[in-house]
Amino acid sequence: MPDKTERLHIFATIKPKSEFFSDAKGALEKLVPLTLEEPGCHLFTVLENRDEQGVLHLFEIFEDEDAVQAHYDKDYTKQVFARYQSWLAEPVVAKRLSVTSPLSSDQFYDN
């Protein structure tokens, strides 16, 4: 059995104002490929809630808090977050979980 590794899972719910929904979703979608190239990022995706219109979710898996902080420190991330403040209908709700798993990042993707 492979060694178990603890990773940081982040689940964020984002509720933009209706007039900014497309802008908010587009900005997050532009972050996805950049973030996936960052060291310590195992998964980063934005999903639209199919049951609650106008709600987005970010699902992220990072190696640890240092990798998340490195993501927040990137200029492209700062630019999106700066714009988000005026787009939001409600504050972002994020949950952070440390999860131990025997899966490696190689097992998430077909290379």
Biopython code that builds the backbone (N, CA, C, O; Angstrom):
import numpy as np
from Bio.PDB.StructureBuilder import StructureBuilder

atoms = [
    (1, "MET", "N", (0.845, -1.181, 0.000)),
    (1, "MET", "CA", (0.000, 0.000, 0.000)),
    (1, "MET", "C", (0.892, 1.247, 0.000)),
    (1, "MET", "O", (1.872, 1.299, 0.744)),
    (2, "PRO", "N", (0.561, 2.268, -0.838)),
    (2, "PRO", "CA", (1.384, 3.477, -0.884)),
    (2, "PRO", "C", (1.338, 4.234, 0.441)),
    (2, "PRO", "O", (0.390, 4.108, 1.216)),
    (3, "ASP", "N", (2.386, 5.022, 0.682)),
    (3, "ASP", "CA", (2.388, 5.880, 1.865)),
    (3, "ASP", "C", (1.220, 6.848, 1.791)),
    (3, "ASP", "O", (0.843, 7.301, 0.710)),
    (4, "LYS", "N", (0.654, 7.158, 2.943)),
    (4, "LYS", "CA", (-0.430, 8.139, 2.981)),
    (4, "LYS", "C", (0.174, 9.529, 3.118)),
    (4, "LYS", "O", (1.126, 9.736, 3.871)),
    (5, "THR", "N", (-0.387, 10.468, 2.388)),
    (5, "THR", "CA", (0.088, 11.838, 2.390)),
    (5, "THR", "C", (-1.063, 12.760, 2.770)),
    (5, "THR", "O", (-2.176, 12.616, 2.264)),
    (6, "GLU", "N", (-0.790, 13.699, 3.657)),
    (6, "GLU", "CA", (-1.815, 14.661, 4.042)),
    (6, "GLU", "C", (-1.791, 15.833, 3.079)),
    (6, "GLU", "O", (-0.734, 16.404, 2.810)),
    (7, "ARG", "N", (-2.954, 16.190, 2.565)),
    (7, "ARG", "CA", (-3.088, 17.321, 1.643)),
    (7, "ARG", "C", (-4.165, 18.259, 2.161)),
    (7, "ARG", "O", (-5.006, 17.876, 2.974)),
    (8, "LEU", "N", (-4.126, 19.485, 1.679)),
    (8, "LEU", "CA", (-5.105, 20.488, 2.063)),
    (8, "LEU", "C", (-6.175, 20.575, 0.980)),
    (8, "LEU", "O", (-5.875, 20.865, -0.178)),
    (9, "HIS", "N", (-7.411, 20.324, 1.359)),
    (9, "HIS", "CA", (-8.554, 20.428, 0.458)),
    (9, "HIS", "C", (-9.310, 21.702, 0.813)),
    (9, "HIS", "O", (-9.573, 21.966, 1.986)),
    (10, "ILE", "N", (-9.656, 22.483, -0.193)),
    (10, "ILE", "CA", (-10.399, 23.715, 0.014)),
    (10, "ILE", "C", (-11.653, 23.671, -0.854)),
    (10, "ILE", "O", (-11.584, 23.422, -2.058)),
    (11, "PHE", "N", (-12.792, 23.915, -0.225)),
    (11, "PHE", "CA", (-14.079, 23.990, -0.916)),
    (11, "PHE", "C", (-14.608, 25.404, -0.696)),
    (11, "PHE", "O", (-14.879, 25.788, 0.441)),
    (12, "ALA", "N", (-14.757, 26.174, -1.757)),
    (12, "ALA", "CA", (-15.223, 27.552, -1.628)),
    (12, "ALA", "C", (-16.520, 27.729, -2.397)),
    (12, "ALA", "O", (-16.668, 27.232, -3.514)),
    (13, "THR", "N", (-17.455, 28.440, -1.788)),
    (13, "THR", "CA", (-18.717, 28.792, -2.434)),
    (13, "THR", "C", (-18.693, 30.282, -2.713)),
    (13, "THR", "O", (-18.425, 31.094, -1.827)),
    (14, "ILE", "N", (-18.979, 30.629, -3.967)),
    (14, "ILE", "CA", (-18.885, 32.007, -4.426)),
    (14, "ILE", "C", (-20.234, 32.404, -5.014)),
    (14, "ILE", "O", (-20.757, 31.736, -5.906)),
    (15, "LYS", "N", (-20.789, 33.503, -4.502)),
    (15, "LYS", "CA", (-22.073, 33.998, -4.992)),
    (15, "LYS", "C", (-21.893, 35.414, -5.522)),
    (15, "LYS", "O", (-21.998, 36.385, -4.772)),
    (16, "PRO", "N", (-21.621, 35.526, -6.818)),
    (16, "PRO", "CA", (-21.482, 36.862, -7.401)),
    (16, "PRO", "C", (-22.853, 37.518, -7.611)),
    (16, "PRO", "O", (-23.877, 36.840, -7.681)),
    (17, "LYS", "N", (-22.846, 38.834, -7.708)),
    (17, "LYS", "CA", (-24.055, 39.551, -8.107)),
    (17, "LYS", "C", (-24.412, 39.053, -9.501)),
    (17, "LYS", "O", (-23.528, 38.752, -10.303)),
    (18, "SER", "N", (-25.704, 38.967, -9.787)),
    (18, "SER", "CA", (-26.141, 38.366, -11.054)),
    (18, "SER", "C", (-25.525, 39.050, -12.268)),
    (18, "SER", "O", (-25.199, 38.379, -13.247)),
    (19, "GLU", "N", (-25.359, 40.365, -12.225)),
    (19, "GLU", "CA", (-24.801, 41.073, -13.374)),
    (19, "GLU", "C", (-23.306, 40.802, -13.577)),
    (19, "GLU", "O", (-22.757, 41.120, -14.632)),
    (20, "PHE", "N", (-22.648, 40.215, -12.571)),
    (20, "PHE", "CA", (-21.216, 39.916, -12.668)),
    (20, "PHE", "C", (-20.926, 38.422, -12.724)),
    (20, "PHE", "O", (-19.764, 38.018, -12.697)),
    (21, "PHE", "N", (-21.973, 37.591, -12.802)),
    (21, "PHE", "CA", (-21.763, 36.153, -12.773)),
    (21, "PHE", "C", (-20.809, 35.685, -13.879)),
    (21, "PHE", "O", (-19.859, 34.951, -13.604)),
    (22, "SER", "N", (-21.051, 36.099, -15.112)),
    (22, "SER", "CA", (-20.202, 35.669, -16.234)),
    (22, "SER", "C", (-18.772, 36.151, -16.070)),
    (22, "SER", "O", (-17.831, 35.416, -16.369)),
    (23, "ASP", "N", (-18.596, 37.389, -15.594)),
    (23, "ASP", "CA", (-17.252, 37.919, -15.362)),
    (23, "ASP", "C", (-16.525, 37.112, -14.287)),
    (23, "ASP", "O", (-15.353, 36.768, -14.438)),
    (24, "ALA", "N", (-17.241, 36.816, -13.200)),
    (24, "ALA", "CA", (-16.640, 36.071, -12.095)),
    (24, "ALA", "C", (-16.248, 34.666, -12.539)),
    (24, "ALA", "O", (-15.141, 34.205, -12.261)),
    (25, "LYS", "N", (-17.158, 33.995, -13.225)),
    (25, "LYS", "CA", (-16.873, 32.639, -13.685)),
    (25, "LYS", "C", (-15.704, 32.647, -14.676)),
    (25, "LYS", "O", (-14.813, 31.802, -14.587)),
    (26, "GLY", "N", (-15.702, 33.582, -15.605)),
    (26, "GLY", "CA", (-14.623, 33.674, -16.592)),
    (26, "GLY", "C", (-13.274, 33.935, -15.953)),
    (26, "GLY", "O", (-12.268, 33.356, -16.364)),
    (27, "ALA", "N", (-13.243, 34.808, -14.945)),
    (27, "ALA", "CA", (-11.979, 35.113, -14.260)),
    (27, "ALA", "C", (-11.437, 33.873, -13.551)),
    (27, "ALA", "O", (-10.238, 33.598, -13.595)),
    (28, "LEU", "N", (-12.323, 33.134, -12.902)),
    (28, "LEU", "CA", (-11.887, 31.905, -12.227)),
    (28, "LEU", "C", (-11.412, 30.861, -13.227)),
    (28, "LEU", "O", (-10.414, 30.180, -12.991)),
    (29, "GLU", "N", (-12.122, 30.733, -14.339)),
    (29, "GLU", "CA", (-11.728, 29.755, -15.357)),
    (29, "GLU", "C", (-10.355, 30.078, -15.936)),
    (29, "GLU", "O", (-9.616, 29.169, -16.313)),
    (30, "LYS", "N", (-10.005, 31.358, -16.011)),
    (30, "LYS", "CA", (-8.667, 31.737, -16.487)),
    (30, "LYS", "C", (-7.589, 31.364, -15.472)),
    (30, "LYS", "O", (-6.442, 31.119, -15.845)),
    (31, "LEU", "N", (-7.954, 31.320, -14.188)),
    (31, "LEU", "CA", (-6.999, 30.925, -13.139)),
    (31, "LEU", "C", (-6.671, 29.431, -13.181)),
    (31, "LEU", "O", (-5.576, 29.024, -12.791)),
    (32, "VAL", "N", (-7.610, 28.620, -13.648)),
    (32, "VAL", "CA", (-7.463, 27.163, -13.568)),
    (32, "VAL", "C", (-6.159, 26.667, -14.195)),
    (32, "VAL", "O", (-5.368, 26.035, -13.494)),
    (33, "PRO", "N", (-5.894, 26.924, -15.493)),
    (33, "PRO", "CA", (-4.667, 26.344, -16.077)),
    (33, "PRO", "C", (-3.391, 26.904, -15.451)),
    (33, "PRO", "O", (-2.393, 26.193, -15.338)),
    (34, "LEU", "N", (-3.420, 28.168, -15.045)),
    (34, "LEU", "CA", (-2.236, 28.757, -14.397)),
    (34, "LEU", "C", (-1.978, 28.108, -13.043)),
    (34, "LEU", "O", (-0.839, 27.783, -12.706)),
    (35, "THR", "N", (-3.030, 27.924, -12.284)),
    (35, "THR", "CA", (-2.895, 27.347, -10.943)),
    (35, "THR", "C", (-2.455, 25.888, -11.011)),
    (35, "THR", "O", (-1.654, 25.441, -10.190)),
    (36, "LEU", "N", (-2.972, 25.151, -11.977)),
    (36, "LEU", "CA", (-2.595, 23.738, -12.103)),
    (36, "LEU", "C", (-1.115, 23.550, -12.405)),
    (36, "LEU", "O", (-0.567, 22.473, -12.171)),
    (37, "GLU", "N", (-0.467, 24.582, -12.921)),
    (37, "GLU", "CA", (0.973, 24.522, -13.198)),
    (37, "GLU", "C", (1.824, 24.871, -11.977)),
    (37, "GLU", "O", (3.041, 24.688, -11.996)),
    (38, "GLU", "N", (1.197, 25.367, -10.930)),
    (38, "GLU", "CA", (1.946, 25.780, -9.738)),
    (38, "GLU", "C", (2.444, 24.563, -8.958)),
    (38, "GLU", "O", (1.739, 23.560, -8.846)),
    (39, "PRO", "N", (3.663, 24.655, -8.420)),
    (39, "PRO", "CA", (4.156, 23.568, -7.565)),
    (39, "PRO", "C", (3.241, 23.404, -6.353)),
    (39, "PRO", "O", (2.849, 24.390, -5.728)),
    (40, "GLY", "N", (2.909, 22.185, -6.030)),
    (40, "GLY", "CA", (2.087, 21.916, -4.855)),
    (40, "GLY", "C", (0.597, 21.926, -5.109)),
    (40, "GLY", "O", (-0.179, 21.636, -4.198)),
    (41, "CYS", "N", (0.169, 22.255, -6.333)),
    (41, "CYS", "CA", (-1.252, 22.203, -6.664)),
    (41, "CYS", "C", (-1.567, 20.851, -7.285)),
    (41, "CYS", "O", (-0.967, 20.464, -8.288)),
    (42, "HIS", "N", (-2.507, 20.140, -6.686)),
    (42, "HIS", "CA", (-2.915, 18.829, -7.199)),
    (42, "HIS", "C", (-4.207, 18.918, -8.000)),
    (42, "HIS", "O", (-4.411, 18.158, -8.947)),
    (43, "LEU", "N", (-5.079, 19.848, -7.617)),
    (43, "LEU", "CA", (-6.355, 20.004, -8.312)),
    (43, "LEU", "C", (-6.870, 21.412, -8.065)),
    (43, "LEU", "O", (-6.773, 21.932, -6.953)),
    (44, "PHE", "N", (-7.415, 22.024, -9.104)),
    (44, "PHE", "CA", (-8.017, 23.353, -8.985)),
    (44, "PHE", "C", (-9.063, 23.452, -10.077)),
    (44, "PHE", "O", (-8.730, 23.451, -11.262)),
    (45, "THR", "N", (-10.317, 23.537, -9.687)),
    (45, "THR", "CA", (-11.384, 23.592, -10.687)),
    (45, "THR", "C", (-12.524, 24.456, -10.190)),
    (45, "THR", "O", (-12.756, 24.573, -8.987)),
    (46, "VAL", "N", (-13.223, 25.052, -11.119)),
    (46, "VAL", "CA", (-14.415, 25.849, -10.811)),
    (46, "VAL", "C", (-15.620, 25.131, -11.389)),
    (46, "VAL", "O", (-15.601, 24.671, -12.530)),
    (47, "LEU", "N", (-16.670, 25.045, -10.579)),
    (47, "LEU", "CA", (-17.893, 24.361, -10.980)),
    (47, "LEU", "C", (-19.080, 25.286, -10.775)),
    (47, "LEU", "O", (-19.122, 26.056, -9.814)),
    (48, "GLU", "N", (-20.035, 25.207, -11.675)),
    (48, "GLU", "CA", (-21.266, 25.965, -11.526)),
    (48, "GLU", "C", (-22.285, 25.063, -10.838)),
    (48, "GLU", "O", (-22.470, 23.915, -11.243)),
    (49, "ASN", "N", (-22.941, 25.571, -9.806)),
    (49, "ASN", "CA", (-23.931, 24.787, -9.071)),
    (49, "ASN", "C", (-25.160, 24.598, -9.950)),
    (49, "ASN", "O", (-25.787, 25.574, -10.362)),
    (50, "ARG", "N", (-25.500, 23.363, -10.235)),
    (50, "ARG", "CA", (-26.623, 23.101, -11.139)),
    (50, "ARG", "C", (-27.966, 23.254, -10.440)),
    (50, "ARG", "O", (-28.986, 23.441, -11.102)),
    (51, "ASP", "N", (-27.981, 23.178, -9.111)),
    (51, "ASP", "CA", (-29.232, 23.266, -8.360)),
    (51, "ASP", "C", (-29.530, 24.672, -7.857)),
    (51, "ASP", "O", (-30.683, 24.999, -7.578)),
    (52, "GLU", "N", (-28.524, 25.488, -7.743)),
    (52, "GLU", "CA", (-28.693, 26.858, -7.239)),
    (52, "GLU", "C", (-28.065, 27.817, -8.249)),
    (52, "GLU", "O", (-26.849, 28.008, -8.269)),
    (53, "GLN", "N", (-28.900, 28.406, -9.071)),
    (53, "GLN", "CA", (-28.418, 29.284, -10.134)),
    (53, "GLN", "C", (-27.643, 30.466, -9.550)),
    (53, "GLN", "O", (-28.019, 31.032, -8.524)),
    (54, "GLY", "N", (-26.559, 30.818, -10.226)),
    (54, "GLY", "CA", (-25.761, 31.964, -9.817)),
    (54, "GLY", "C", (-24.735, 31.674, -8.739)),
    (54, "GLY", "O", (-24.187, 32.598, -8.138)),
    (55, "VAL", "N", (-24.469, 30.402, -8.490)),
    (55, "VAL", "CA", (-23.512, 30.007, -7.458)),
    (55, "VAL", "C", (-22.378, 29.220, -8.104)),
    (55, "VAL", "O", (-22.607, 28.327, -8.919)),
    (56, "LEU", "N", (-21.158, 29.567, -7.727)),
    (56, "LEU", "CA", (-19.960, 28.872, -8.197)),
    (56, "LEU", "C", (-19.282, 28.193, -7.017)),
    (56, "LEU", "O", (-19.415, 28.618, -5.870)),
    (57, "HIS", "N", (-18.555, 27.132, -7.326)),
    (57, "HIS", "CA", (-17.773, 26.447, -6.299)),
    (57, "HIS", "C", (-16.356, 26.248, -6.826)),
    (57, "HIS", "O", (-16.153, 25.889, -7.986)),
    (58, "LEU", "N", (-15.403, 26.482, -5.969)),
    (58, "LEU", "CA", (-14.011, 26.136, -6.252)),
    (58, "LEU", "C", (-13.695, 24.889, -5.451)),
    (58, "LEU", "O", (-14.015, 24.802, -4.265)),
    (59, "PHE", "N", (-13.071, 23.935, -6.098)),
    (59, "PHE", "CA", (-12.591, 22.737, -5.427)),
    (59, "PHE", "C", (-11.096, 22.698, -5.671)),
    (59, "PHE", "O", (-10.642, 22.640, -6.814)),
    (60, "GLU", "N", (-10.333, 22.729, -4.584)),
    (60, "GLU", "CA", (-8.880, 22.836, -4.685)),
    (60, "GLU", "C", (-8.218, 21.788, -3.798)),
    (60, "GLU", "O", (-8.695, 21.496, -2.701)),
    (61, "ILE", "N", (-7.124, 21.233, -4.280)),
    (61, "ILE", "CA", (-6.285, 20.370, -3.457)),
    (61, "ILE", "C", (-4.855, 20.869, -3.623)),
    (61, "ILE", "O", (-4.316, 20.905, -4.729)),
    (62, "PHE", "N", (-4.261, 21.249, -2.510)),
    (62, "PHE", "CA", (-2.875, 21.709, -2.490)),
    (62, "PHE", "C", (-2.064, 20.823, -1.562)),
    (62, "PHE", "O", (-2.597, 20.190, -0.651)),
    (63, "GLU", "N", (-0.783, 20.793, -1.810)),
    (63, "GLU", "CA", (0.138, 19.988, -1.004)),
    (63, "GLU", "C", (0.069, 20.383, 0.472)),
    (63, "GLU", "O", (0.042, 19.525, 1.354)),
    (64, "ASP", "N", (0.040, 21.705, 0.729)),
    (64, "ASP", "CA", (0.038, 22.201, 2.108)),
    (64, "ASP", "C", (-0.268, 23.702, 2.107)),
    (64, "ASP", "O", (-0.501, 24.298, 1.055)),
    (65, "GLU", "N", (-0.263, 24.296, 3.289)),
    (65, "GLU", "CA", (-0.553, 25.733, 3.431)),
    (65, "GLU", "C", (0.454, 26.597, 2.665)),
    (65, "GLU", "O", (0.089, 27.642, 2.127)),
    (66, "ASP", "N", (1.704, 26.170, 2.614)),
    (66, "ASP", "CA", (2.712, 26.948, 1.876)),
    (66, "ASP", "C", (2.372, 27.034, 0.390)),
    (66, "ASP", "O", (2.558, 28.081, -0.231)),
    (67, "ALA", "N", (1.880, 25.946, -0.173)),
    (67, "ALA", "CA", (1.497, 25.942, -1.591)),
    (67, "ALA", "C", (0.295, 26.855, -1.829)),
    (67, "ALA", "O", (0.233, 27.547, -2.845)),
    (68, "VAL", "N", (-0.657, 26.859, -0.897)),
    (68, "VAL", "CA", (-1.815, 27.755, -1.018)),
    (68, "VAL", "C", (-1.357, 29.203, -0.939)),
    (68, "VAL", "O", (-1.799, 30.039, -1.727)),
    (69, "GLN", "N", (-0.477, 29.505, 0.002)),
    (69, "GLN", "CA", (0.011, 30.880, 0.142)),
    (69, "GLN", "C", (0.771, 31.311, -1.106)),
    (69, "GLN", "O", (0.638, 32.453, -1.546)),
    (70, "ALA", "N", (1.556, 30.424, -1.674)),
    (70, "ALA", "CA", (2.270, 30.742, -2.919)),
    (70, "ALA", "C", (1.263, 31.053, -4.026)),
    (70, "ALA", "O", (1.505, 31.938, -4.846)),
    (71, "HIS", "N", (0.141, 30.340, -4.062)),
    (71, "HIS", "CA", (-0.922, 30.605, -5.036)),
    (71, "HIS", "C", (-1.506, 32.008, -4.812)),
    (71, "HIS", "O", (-1.676, 32.773, -5.762)),
    (72, "TYR", "N", (-1.810, 32.336, -3.555)),
    (72, "TYR", "CA", (-2.370, 33.655, -3.241)),
    (72, "TYR", "C", (-1.393, 34.778, -3.572)),
    (72, "TYR", "O", (-1.814, 35.894, -3.875)),
    (73, "ASP", "N", (-0.106, 34.497, -3.517)),
    (73, "ASP", "CA", (0.919, 35.515, -3.777)),
    (73, "ASP", "C", (1.167, 35.771, -5.262)),
    (73, "ASP", "O", (1.855, 36.730, -5.611)),
    (74, "LYS", "N", (0.625, 34.939, -6.133)),
    (74, "LYS", "CA", (0.806, 35.126, -7.578)),
    (74, "LYS", "C", (0.057, 36.379, -8.033)),
    (74, "LYS", "O", (-1.049, 36.645, -7.562)),
    (75, "ASP", "N", (0.649, 37.140, -8.935)),
    (75, "ASP", "CA", (0.017, 38.360, -9.432)),
    (75, "ASP", "C", (-1.342, 38.084, -10.057)),
    (75, "ASP", "O", (-2.287, 38.841, -9.836)),
    (76, "TYR", "N", (-1.456, 37.007, -10.836)),
    (76, "TYR", "CA", (-2.737, 36.718, -11.491)),
    (76, "TYR", "C", (-3.825, 36.389, -10.481)),
    (76, "TYR", "O", (-4.988, 36.724, -10.705)),
    (77, "THR", "N", (-3.478, 35.746, -9.381)),
    (77, "THR", "CA", (-4.466, 35.458, -8.344)),
    (77, "THR", "C", (-4.882, 36.744, -7.643)),
    (77, "THR", "O", (-6.070, 36.964, -7.405)),
    (78, "LYS", "N", (-3.926, 37.586, -7.315)),
    (78, "LYS", "CA", (-4.232, 38.862, -6.660)),
    (78, "LYS", "C", (-5.148, 39.717, -7.526)),
    (78, "LYS", "O", (-6.061, 40.359, -7.006)),
    (79, "GLN", "N", (-4.921, 39.738, -8.843)),
    (79, "GLN", "CA", (-5.746, 40.535, -9.749)),
    (79, "GLN", "C", (-7.195, 40.062, -9.729)),
    (79, "GLN", "O", (-8.115, 40.878, -9.680)),
    (80, "VAL", "N", (-7.399, 38.756, -9.766)),
    (80, "VAL", "CA", (-8.770, 38.221, -9.739)),
    (80, "VAL", "C", (-9.426, 38.533, -8.408)),
    (80, "VAL", "O", (-10.569, 38.990, -8.379)),
    (81, "PHE", "N", (-8.731, 38.298, -7.306)),
    (81, "PHE", "CA", (-9.318, 38.548, -5.990)),
    (81, "PHE", "C", (-9.654, 40.020, -5.800)),
    (81, "PHE", "O", (-10.662, 40.336, -5.167)),
    (82, "ALA", "N", (-8.846, 40.924, -6.325)),
    (82, "ALA", "CA", (-9.106, 42.362, -6.206)),
    (82, "ALA", "C", (-10.407, 42.728, -6.924)),
    (82, "ALA", "O", (-11.192, 43.525, -6.410)),
    (83, "ARG", "N", (-10.639, 42.160, -8.096)),
    (83, "ARG", "CA", (-11.874, 42.430, -8.843)),
    (83, "ARG", "C", (-13.077, 41.784, -8.172)),
    (83, "ARG", "O", (-14.176, 42.337, -8.210)),
    (84, "TYR", "N", (-12.886, 40.631, -7.564)),
    (84, "TYR", "CA", (-13.992, 39.892, -6.974)),
    (84, "TYR", "C", (-14.738, 40.677, -5.912)),
    (84, "TYR", "O", (-15.954, 40.536, -5.782)),
    (85, "GLN", "N", (-14.046, 41.489, -5.162)),
    (85, "GLN", "CA", (-14.697, 42.180, -4.054)),
    (85, "GLN", "C", (-15.924, 42.956, -4.510)),
    (85, "GLN", "O", (-16.944, 42.949, -3.822)),
    (86, "SER", "N", (-15.847, 43.619, -5.650)),
    (86, "SER", "CA", (-16.995, 44.393, -6.137)),
    (86, "SER", "C", (-18.027, 43.511, -6.838)),
    (86, "SER", "O", (-19.162, 43.945, -7.032)),
    (87, "TRP", "N", (-17.668, 42.301, -7.218)),
    (87, "TRP", "CA", (-18.581, 41.402, -7.915)),
    (87, "TRP", "C", (-19.453, 40.575, -6.980)),
    (87, "TRP", "O", (-20.487, 40.059, -7.405)),
    (88, "LEU", "N", (-19.066, 40.439, -5.733)),
    (88, "LEU", "CA", (-19.726, 39.497, -4.832)),
    (88, "LEU", "C", (-21.047, 40.005, -4.278)),
    (88, "LEU", "O", (-21.165, 41.166, -3.884)),
    (89, "ALA", "N", (-22.047, 39.115, -4.253)),
    (89, "ALA", "CA", (-23.312, 39.397, -3.590)),
    (89, "ALA", "C", (-23.208, 39.057, -2.101)),
    (89, "ALA", "O", (-23.888, 39.655, -1.268)),
    (90, "GLU", "N", (-22.349, 38.091, -1.781)),
    (90, "GLU", "CA", (-22.118, 37.646, -0.406)),
    (90, "GLU", "C", (-20.639, 37.307, -0.260)),
    (90, "GLU", "O", (-19.980, 36.987, -1.249)),
    (91, "PRO", "N", (-20.109, 37.374, 0.958)),
    (91, "PRO", "CA", (-18.711, 36.970, 1.144)),
    (91, "PRO", "C", (-18.496, 35.510, 0.734)),
    (91, "PRO", "O", (-19.400, 34.683, 0.853)),
    (92, "VAL", "N", (-17.305, 35.210, 0.258)),
    (92, "VAL", "CA", (-16.937, 33.839, -0.103)),
    (92, "VAL", "C", (-16.890, 33.002, 1.164)),
    (92, "VAL", "O", (-16.345, 33.426, 2.184)),
    (93, "VAL", "N", (-17.465, 31.813, 1.090)),
    (93, "VAL", "CA", (-17.421, 30.864, 2.204)),
    (93, "VAL", "C", (-16.473, 29.748, 1.801)),
    (93, "VAL", "O", (-16.708, 29.057, 0.810)),
    (94, "ALA", "N", (-15.400, 29.569, 2.565)),
    (94, "ALA", "CA", (-14.412, 28.540, 2.241)),
    (94, "ALA", "C", (-14.221, 27.610, 3.437)),
    (94, "ALA", "O", (-14.150, 28.048, 4.585)),
    (95, "LYS", "N", (-14.142, 26.334, 3.139)),
    (95, "LYS", "CA", (-13.841, 25.323, 4.155)),
    (95, "LYS", "C", (-12.509, 24.706, 3.802)),
    (95, "LYS", "O", (-12.242, 24.393, 2.642)),
    (96, "ARG", "N", (-11.670, 24.530, 4.816)),
    (96, "ARG", "CA", (-10.355, 23.926, 4.627)),
    (96, "ARG", "C", (-10.311, 22.625, 5.423)),
    (96, "ARG", "O", (-10.638, 22.590, 6.609)),
    (97, "LEU", "N", (-9.903, 21.568, 4.746)),
    (97, "LEU", "CA", (-9.787, 20.268, 5.385)),
    (97, "LEU", "C", (-8.418, 19.689, 5.092)),
    (97, "LEU", "O", (-7.945, 19.743, 3.956)),
    (98, "SER", "N", (-7.787, 19.139, 6.103)),
    (98, "SER", "CA", (-6.571, 18.366, 5.879)),
    (98, "SER", "C", (-6.996, 16.921, 5.731)),
    (98, "SER", "O", (-7.595, 16.344, 6.638)),
    (99, "VAL", "N", (-6.686, 16.341, 4.592)),
    (99, "VAL", "CA", (-7.148, 14.999, 4.274)),
    (99, "VAL", "C", (-5.940, 14.115, 3.991)),
    (99, "VAL", "O", (-5.046, 14.492, 3.234)),
    (100, "THR", "N", (-5.924, 12.961, 4.595)),
    (100, "THR", "CA", (-4.863, 11.999, 4.349)),
    (100, "THR", "C", (-5.337, 11.012, 3.294)),
    (100, "THR", "O", (-6.424, 10.442, 3.397)),
    (101, "SER", "N", (-4.508, 10.821, 2.285)),
    (101, "SER", "CA", (-4.884, 9.949, 1.185)),
    (101, "SER", "C", (-3.657, 9.221, 0.649)),
    (101, "SER", "O", (-2.561, 9.781, 0.644)),
    (102, "PRO", "N", (-3.828, 7.980, 0.198)),
    (102, "PRO", "CA", (-2.714, 7.276, -0.425)),
    (102, "PRO", "C", (-2.546, 7.645, -1.902)),
    (102, "PRO", "O", (-1.617, 7.166, -2.552)),
    (103, "LEU", "N", (-3.434, 8.491, -2.441)),
    (103, "LEU", "CA", (-3.347, 8.872, -3.847)),
    (103, "LEU", "C", (-2.276, 9.924, -4.066)),
    (103, "LEU", "O", (-2.071, 10.798, -3.224)),
    (104, "SER", "N", (-1.602, 9.839, -5.185)),
    (104, "SER", "CA", (-0.637, 10.865, -5.563)),
    (104, "SER", "C", (-1.254, 11.733, -6.646)),
    (104, "SER", "O", (-2.278, 11.366, -7.222)),
    (105, "SER", "N", (-0.652, 12.867, -6.928)),
    (105, "SER", "CA", (-1.184, 13.748, -7.970)),
    (105, "SER", "C", (-1.166, 13.049, -9.319)),
    (105, "SER", "O", (-2.013, 13.335, -10.166)),
    (106, "ASP", "N", (-0.227, 12.145, -9.540)),
    (106, "ASP", "CA", (-0.171, 11.412, -10.812)),
    (106, "ASP", "C", (-1.426, 10.568, -11.020)),
    (106, "ASP", "O", (-1.805, 10.294, -12.159)),
    (107, "GLN", "N", (-2.067, 10.158, -9.940)),
    (107, "GLN", "CA", (-3.253, 9.324, -10.068)),
    (107, "GLN", "C", (-4.519, 10.133, -10.372)),
    (107, "GLN", "O", (-5.555, 9.553, -10.696)),
    (108, "PHE", "N", (-4.446, 11.470, -10.270)),
    (108, "PHE", "CA", (-5.592, 12.310, -10.597)),
    (108, "PHE", "C", (-5.725, 12.542, -12.092)),
    (108, "PHE", "O", (-6.831, 12.769, -12.583)),
    (109, "TYR", "N", (-4.644, 12.489, -12.807)),
    (109, "TYR", "CA", (-4.630, 12.883, -14.212)),
    (109, "TYR", "C", (-3.996, 11.803, -15.076)),
    (109, "TYR", "O", (-3.124, 11.059, -14.629)),
    (110, "ASP", "N", (-4.451, 11.733, -16.322)),
    (110, "ASP", "CA", (-3.785, 10.907, -17.319)),
    (110, "ASP", "C", (-2.709, 11.759, -17.956)),
    (110, "ASP", "O", (-3.002, 12.812, -18.521)),
    (111, "ASN", "N", (-1.471, 11.316, -17.871)),
    (111, "ASN", "CA", (-0.382, 12.112, -18.448)),
    (111, "ASN", "C", (-0.010, 11.609, -19.809)),
    (111, "ASN", "O", (0.889, 12.159, -20.446)),
]
sb = StructureBuilder()
sb.init_structure("model")
sb.init_model(0)
sb.init_chain("A")
sb.init_seg("    ")
for serial, (resi, resn, name, xyz) in enumerate(atoms, 1):
    if name == "N":
        sb.init_residue(resn, " ", resi, " ")
    sb.init_atom(name, np.array(xyz, "f"), 0.0, 1.0, " ", f" {name:<3s}", serial, name[0])
structure = sb.get_structure()
